[in-house]
């Protein structure tokens, strides 16, 4: 994009205001329309426009403004932020001169790097190959990255039932209790009644089903065996009830975490992601793509991104990530890091402070960009690495408006950078525009 180009910006987000400031600093003539109606957009296109950026909240609004801009000036380059990838693909097919991304896609590589790599600026998945963007002599360079492989113990632990509260706790309690009853009664049947292995198993099965030991008195069973069997039957009623209740709650609940297998809650060396919004989902998906285990903690049982998390095989636990008990249940003390990625910056501060109370040495990352409170808090004491989603988005869109093809955006100290086909560029973020 040449100097003195005329660029129309649509949106009232913090990222849009930052983008306006970046383009103005580059010498572009910016027309910022925070929440325009159709007449305002048409008036902005009364003169020739060299570029359009649509950075708004909501895919439907982004789609509407993009189609209107393409209609008013067909050849104008358009950069738009859209979260839904299906809508993004359809939009690029209908408007070929349109470049589509989302704040979540832009910020995820930087957030993942902050969680799992001590020096990387960003980590992304390039054609199925985990790639780290490293700072080499003051310049960002992309290098293949081999994630740490889980130990045999870590892989085995994913197949051992693990309780983390709620339905999982009931399920595990009922299952473990019934297994213990079956094992105890089988051993008693073999040792006390001198039954064969298969016959003892049949007797034990009757007991676990609360039918009772088969003809125990006919075998001349001693009195202590009858007492123990009776107690085990009573205990079996309780454990069966717990198992059924936990199973029903598990089936009807919104969570996606499994008791065992790949979608179970990791035990160690994982990343705890607080918040299943757009950024939280993309970070979880990227962690999965680069083979780093994670668990997502979401407060709302009806979160709109739960179906996408389920299809991405991401374990999700419903609870408040600022609650110490919830953090303990998801194994924060044995985790690599926690990333607080809710849309409310103050909620993220609360989550990080709670996490540090449980695990003072855990790596902490918190999202910011819409509230100056995070910057003020981190100036008082270091609570974690801050990922400014708005600044990263503004830098990525600015580079794209200039005609570059951005690969990744990253933050380095107080600078924000973009690695693109034109090389690496870093700059300070100017003060937000007051539009």
C-alpha positions in Angstrom: 0.0 0.0 0.0 1.5 3.3 -1.1 1.9 6.3 1.2 -1.1 8.6 1.3 -3.5 5.8 0.4 -7.1 6.1 1.4 -8.2 3.3 3.7 -11.7 2.7 5.1 -11.8 1.1 8.6 -15.1 -0.4 9.9 -15.4 -1.4 13.5 -15.6 -0.2 17.1 -13.2 -2.7 18.7 -9.9 -1.9 20.4 -8.2 -3.7 17.6 -9.8 -1.3 15.1 -8.7 1.7 17.0 -5.1 0.4 17.1 -5.2 -0.4 13.4 -6.3 3.2 12.7 -3.3 4.5 14.7 -0.9 2.1 12.9 -2.1 3.1 9.4 -2.1 6.8 10.3 1.5 6.5 11.5 2.3 4.9 8.2 1.0 8.0 6.4 -2.3 6.6 5.2 -5.5 8.6 5.1 -7.9 6.7 7.3 -11.7 6.9 7.3 -12.7 5.2 10.5 -16.4 4.2 10.7 -17.1 2.7 14.2 -20.7 1.6 13.7 -21.8 2.8 10.3 -25.1 2.4 8.6 -25.3 1.7 4.8 -25.5 5.4 4.0 -22.3 6.1 5.9 -20.4 3.3 4.1 -21.7 4.5 0.7 -20.6 8.1 1.5 -17.1 6.8 2.4 -16.9 5.1 -1.0 -17.9 8.3 -2.8 -14.2 8.8 -3.5 -11.6 6.1 -4.6 -10.6 3.7 -1.8 -7.3 1.8 -1.8 -8.1 -0.6 0.9 -10.8 -1.7 3.4 -10.5 -3.3 6.8 -13.5 -4.8 8.5 -12.7 -5.6 12.2 -16.0 -6.0 14.0 -17.6 -8.2 16.6 -19.8 -10.8 15.0 -19.5 -12.8 11.8 -22.8 -11.7 10.4 -21.9 -8.0 10.7 -18.5 -8.7 9.1 -20.1 -10.5 6.2 -22.6 -7.7 5.6 -20.0 -4.9 5.6 -17.6 -7.0 3.4 -20.3 -7.7 0.7 -21.3 -4.0 0.8 -17.7 -2.8 0.3 -17.2 -5.3 -2.5 -20.4 -4.2 -4.2 -19.4 -0.5 -4.0 -15.9 -1.0 -5.4 -15.3 -4.4 -6.8 -11.5 -4.4 -7.1 -10.7 -2.9 -3.7 -8.5 -5.2 -1.4 -10.5 -6.1 1.7 -9.2 -7.5 5.0 -11.9 -8.9 7.3 -12.0 -10.8 10.6 -14.4 -13.7 10.7 -14.3 -16.5 13.3 -16.3 -19.2 11.6 -14.0 -21.0 9.1 -16.9 -22.2 6.9 -18.1 -18.6 6.5 -14.5 -17.5 5.8 -14.1 -20.1 3.0 -17.3 -19.1 1.4 -16.5 -15.4 1.7 -13.1 -15.8 0.0 -14.8 -17.8 -2.8 -17.4 -15.1 -3.4 -15.0 -12.1 -2.9 -11.6 -13.1 -4.4 -9.9 -9.9 -3.4 -10.8 -10.6 0.3 -8.3 -11.7 2.9 -9.9 -13.4 5.9 -8.6 -14.0 9.4 -9.8 -13.7 13.0 -8.3 -12.3 16.2 -8.4 -15.8 17.6 -6.3 -17.3 14.7 -3.9 -14.4 14.9 -3.3 -14.6 18.7 -3.3 -18.4 19.1 0.4 -19.0 18.0 1.7 -16.3 20.4 -0.4 -17.6 23.3 0.7 -21.2 22.7 4.4 -20.2 22.6 4.0 -18.3 25.8 2.5 -21.4 27.4 5.0 -24.1 26.3 8.3 -22.5 25.1 10.6 -20.3 27.1 12.0 -18.3 24.2 9.7 -18.8 21.2 7.7 -15.8 19.9 5.0 -18.0 18.3 4.3 -21.7 17.7 2.1 -22.7 14.8 1.2 -25.7 12.7 2.5 -25.4 9.1 1.2 -28.2 7.0 1.1 -30.6 9.9 4.7 -29.7 11.0 5.0 -27.9 14.4 7.0 -24.7 13.8 8.5 -22.3 16.2 9.2 -18.6 15.4 12.4 -17.8 17.2 14.2 -14.6 17.9 17.6 -14.9 16.2 19.8 -11.9 16.4 16.9 -9.5 16.6 15.0 -11.1 13.7 12.1 -13.6 13.8 12.8 -16.8 12.0 10.6 -19.9 11.6 12.2 -23.2 12.5 10.8 -26.8 12.8 10.0 -27.6 16.4 9.8 -31.0 18.0 7.4 -30.9 20.9 8.4 -32.8 24.1 7.2 -36.4 23.9 5.0 -37.7 26.8 6.5 -40.4 28.9 5.1 -43.9 29.0 3.6 -43.1 32.4 1.8 -40.1 30.9 0.4 -42.1 28.0 -0.8 -44.9 30.4 -2.4 -42.4 32.8 -4.8 -41.3 30.1 -6.4 -44.8 30.2 -6.8 -44.9 34.0 -10.2 -43.4 35.3 -9.6 -40.1 37.0 -12.1 -38.1 39.0 -12.3 -34.3 38.6 -15.6 -33.6 40.4 -19.2 -33.8 39.5 -20.4 -36.6 37.3 -16.8 -37.9 36.9 -16.5 -38.2 40.6 -19.7 -40.2 40.9 -18.7 -42.4 38.0 -15.2 -43.2 39.3 -16.5 -43.7 42.9 -19.2 -46.2 41.8 -16.9 -48.0 39.3 -14.0 -48.4 41.8 -16.4 -49.4 44.6 -18.0 -52.1 42.5 -14.7 -53.4 41.2 -13.4 -53.6 44.8 -16.6 -55.5 45.9 -16.3 -58.0 43.0 -12.6 -58.6 43.7 -13.2 -59.1 47.5 -16.1 -61.4 47.0 -14.3 -63.5 44.4 -11.4 -63.9 46.7 -13.6 -65.0 49.6 -15.5 -67.4 47.4 -12.3 -69.1 46.3 -10.6 -69.1 49.7 -13.5 -69.7 52.1 -16.0 -71.7 50.0 -13.3 -73.4 47.9 -15.2 -72.7 44.7 -13.6 -72.9 41.3 -12.6 -69.8 39.5 -15.5 -69.6 37.2 -18.1 -70.6 39.8 -16.6 -68.0 42.1 -17.0 -65.4 39.4 -20.7 -66.4 39.0 -21.2 -66.0 42.7 -19.5 -62.6 42.7 -21.5 -61.4 39.8 -24.7 -62.2 41.7 -23.5 -60.2 44.6 -22.5 -57.2 42.5 -26.0 -57.3 41.0 -27.4 -57.2 44.6 -28.9 -60.7 44.1 -26.8 -62.2 46.8 -24.3 -65.1 47.1 -25.6 -68.2 45.3 -26.7 -70.8 47.9 -24.1 -69.7 50.4 -25.9 -71.5 53.3 -26.1 -74.7 51.3 -22.3 -74.7 51.0 -22.0 -74.5 54.7 -20.5 -71.1 54.6 -19.1 -69.9 57.9 -20.8 -67.1 59.7 -18.1 -64.4 59.1 -18.5 -65.0 55.4 -22.2 -64.4 55.5 -21.7 -61.2 57.5 -19.1 -59.9 55.1 -21.3 -60.9 52.1 -24.2 -59.1 53.6 -22.2 -55.9 54.2 -20.8 -56.1 50.6 -24.3 -56.4 49.2 -25.4 -53.3 51.1 -22.3 -51.4 49.9 -23.0 -52.6 46.4 -26.4 -50.8 46.5 -24.7 -47.5 47.2 -21.9 -47.9 44.7 -24.4 -49.0 42.0 -26.5 -45.9 42.7 -23.5 -43.7 42.4 -22.4 -45.3 39.1 -25.9 -45.0 37.6 -26.3 -41.3 38.8 -22.9 -40.4 37.5 -23.5 -42.1 34.2 -26.8 -40.3 33.6 -25.3 -36.9 34.6 -22.3 -37.6 32.3 -24.6 -38.4 29.3 -26.8 -35.3 29.7 -24.1 -32.8 30.7 -22.4 -30.4 28.4 -18.8 -31.3 29.2 -16.7 -33.1 26.6 -14.0 -34.6 28.9 -14.0 -38.4 28.9 -13.1 -40.7 31.8 -10.3 -42.4 29.8 -8.6 -42.1 26.5 -7.4 -39.1 24.4 -10.3 -36.8 25.6 -9.7 -37.4 29.3 -8.3 -34.7 31.5 -4.4 -34.9 31.3 -2.6 -35.7 34.6 0.6 -33.8 34.0 2.7 -31.6 31.7 -0.5 -30.1 30.2 -1.8 -26.6 29.6 -5.0 -25.4 31.4 -7.0 -23.1 29.2 -9.5 -20.9 31.1 -12.3 -19.8 28.8 -13.9 -21.5 25.8 -14.4 -18.3 23.8 -13.0 -17.8 20.3 -9.4 -17.4 21.5 -9.7 -20.3 24.0 -11.0 -22.7 21.4 -8.3 -21.8 18.8 -5.6 -22.1 21.4 -6.9 -25.5 22.4 -7.1 -26.6 18.8 -3.5 -25.4 18.1 -2.2 -27.2 21.2 -3.8 -30.4 20.0 -2.3 -29.9 16.5 1.2 -29.5 17.9 0.7 -32.5 20.3 0.6 -30.7 23.6 -2.1 -32.0 26.0 -4.6 -29.5 27.3 -7.8 -29.2 29.2 -10.3 -26.3 28.8 -12.2 -24.9 31.8 -15.4 -23.1 30.9 -17.8 -21.5 33.3 -21.0 -21.7 31.2 -22.5 -25.1 30.6 -24.2 -23.8 27.4 -21.1 -22.2 25.9 -21.7 -21.9 22.1 -18.2 -23.4 21.3 -18.8 -26.7 23.1 -19.8 -28.6 20.0 -16.6 -27.4 18.2 -14.5 -28.4 21.2 -16.2 -31.8 21.1 -15.5 -32.3 17.4 -11.9 -31.3 18.0 -11.5 -33.9 20.7 -10.7 -31.3 23.4 -11.5 -32.2 27.0 -13.7 -29.5 28.6 -14.6 -29.3 32.3 -17.5 -27.0 33.4 -16.5 -24.8 36.3 -15.1 -21.4 37.3 -11.4 -21.3 36.6 -11.0 -18.8 39.4 -12.2 -21.4 41.9 -9.3 -23.1 43.7 -11.1 -26.5 43.8 -11.7 -26.5 40.1 -8.0 -25.7 39.4 -7.0 -28.5 41.7 -9.3 -31.0 39.9 -7.8 -30.2 36.5 -4.3 -30.8 37.9 -2.9 -27.3 37.8 -0.1 -28.2 40.2 1.3 -30.6 37.6 0.6 -28.5 34.5 3.0 -26.7 32.2 1.0 -23.5 32.2 -2.4 -21.9 32.6 -3.7 -19.5 29.9 -6.5 -17.2 31.1 -8.3 -16.3 27.8 -11.8 -15.0 28.8 -13.1 -12.0 27.0 -13.1 -10.0 30.3 -9.6 -8.9 31.2 -10.4 -8.6 34.9 -11.7 -12.2 35.0 -8.3 -13.2 33.5 -6.5 -11.4 36.3 -8.6 -13.2 38.9 -7.9 -16.6 37.3 -4.1 -16.0 37.2 -4.0 -14.8 40.8 -6.0 -18.0 41.9 -3.6 -20.1 39.9 -0.5 -18.6 41.5 -2.0 -19.3 44.9 -2.1 -23.0 44.1 1.0 -23.3 42.0 3.4 -20.4 42.4 5.8 -21.8 39.9 3.4 -22.5 37.1 3.8 -20.4 33.8 0.9 -18.0 33.5 -0.5 -16.3 30.4 -3.4 -13.9 30.3 -5.3 -12.3 27.5 -5.7 -8.5 27.4 -6.6 -5.9 24.8 -10.0 -4.5 25.9 -9.3 -3.1 29.4 -6.3 -1.1 30.7 -6.7 -2.8 34.0 -4.4 -5.6 33.0 -1.6 -3.2 32.0 -2.0 -1.4 35.3 -1.9 -4.6 37.3 1.2 -6.0 35.7 3.0 -2.7 36.3 2.5 -3.4 40.1 3.7 -7.0 40.1 4.5 -9.6 37.6 1.6 -12.0 37.4 2.3 -13.5 34.0 2.9 -13.0 30.3 0.3 -10.8 28.7 -1.0 -11.6 25.2 -2.5 -8.4 23.8 -5.0 -9.9 21.3 -6.0 -6.4 20.0 -2.4 -5.4 19.3 -1.6 -8.6 17.5 -4.7 -8.4 15.4 -4.1 -4.8 14.5 -0.5 -5.5 13.4 -1.5 -8.5 11.3 -4.3 -6.6 9.5 -2.1 -3.6 9.0 0.6 -5.7 7.3 -2.1 -7.3 5.1 -3.5 -3.9 4.1 0.0 -2.9 3.1 0.0 -5.7 0.6 2.1 -8.2 2.5 1.1 -11.9 3.2 1.4 -12.3 7.0 2.4 -15.6 8.4 2.2 -14.9 12.1 2.0 -12.0 14.5 4.0 -11.9 17.7 4.9 -9.7 20.7 8.5 -9.1 21.7 8.9 -7.0 24.9 6.9 -3.8 24.2 7.0 -4.3 20.4 4.6 -6.1 18.2 5.9 -7.8 15.1 4.7 -9.6 11.9 6.6 -12.3 10.0 5.4 -12.2 6.4 6.6 -13.0 2.9 8.3 -9.6 2.9 10.4 -10.4 6.0 10.2 -9.5 9.7 8.9 -6.1 10.8 8.5 -4.8 14.4 7.2 -1.6 15.8 5.8 0.0 18.9 2.1 0.4 19.2 1.2 4.1 18.9 -1.6 5.5 21.1 -5.1 4.4 20.2 -7.1 6.7 17.9 -10.0 8.5 19.5 -12.5 7.9 16.7 
